[in-house]
């Protein structure tokens, strides 16, 4: 039975950024949305595309292309927002990531996942969990908590400071109405 447990497949949601394929553990993904109206918050990093209203909650959305140093996402009919849940300082935080496209849910056995190759001492690869085999190609398995962790901490601080609440007011038009 122990041998069977070791060969159990894990599920990953696959998505693309440019011509590269990536994956995240399906247990981290809450939903996938079409790109919607986002409210840009001033003085935020370029990779923070803005915030969206998700059933009454303010959810920050990041451009995963920019965040991973691959250039900005160019919106097409396949572009979508992947809502993930990460743990930051003991609190679960929902965050969105814009991707070129979401592909499918894929099962990967532990033997189909290679460890991250050594790429030199100055390169940080902590955000990569492994390299999944997909035929002749590799799938980069991201540790989405590591990719988004610093933004999650900033989100918690911003929520405490009321910055995201102000962004929600802008989204609802409340500040525009006050200006009139």
Order of alpha helices (4+ residues) and beta strands (2+ residues): alpha-beta-beta-beta-beta-beta-alpha-beta-beta-beta-beta-beta-beta-alpha-alpha-alpha
